[in-house]
Amino acid sequence: MRNEGTVDRVIRVIIGALLIALVFVGPQTAWGWIGLIPLITGLVGFCPLYKLLGINTCPLNKR
């Protein structure tokens, strides 16, 4: 079951990768690991917060 559309997923993966990059370059802060959340939800296509709020950006599941 997916609740994220393609554009939403691509944006999440890009933001997640950028945040994780902060762990290795730039300020090198541990806060960059928070990027795992958008990265994983973008790769899987399911966001638990969207489920709780009743949001669905996936056009395939809107029937």
N, C-alpha and C positions, 0 to 999 in steps of 0.2 A: 504494500500500500504506500503510495507516494502522495505527498501534499505540497511538493515544490515543483514549479515549472522550470523549463530549461534556462531561461535568463536568470532566475533566482538562484539556481544551482551554480551557474558559472560565476556569478558575482560572489557567492559564498566561498567557492574554492579559491578564487583570486584573493579575496580579503584574508582568508585563513592562511594561505601560503605567505602573504606579505607579513602577517603578524608573527608567524613562526620564524620568518627570516630575521625578525628583530632579536631573536635569541642569539643568533650567530653573528650578525653584523649590526652596525648602528649602535644604539645605546646598550645592547647586549643585556637586556633585562629579562627576568623570568616571566614577566607579564605577557610576553609573546606567545607563551604556551596556550593562552586563552584562544589562540587561533585554531587549535585543534577542534573546537566546537563547530565553527562554521565550515571548516574543511571536511570534517566527517559527515555533518548533516548535508553538505552539498554533494559529496560523493554518494551517499546512500539515497538521498532524495526524500528524506523524511525528517521533519522537524517536530519534536515533542511540544514545543511552545506553540507552534501553529495549530497542533491538534487541540491543545487546551483552549486556545482562543477561537477555534472554529475557522481558521484561515486556510484556504486552499488555492494555490496559484498554479496547480497542475491542471492543464486543460483536459487531460485524458480521464480524470476522475469526476469531472463535472457532468453528470448525466441526470 
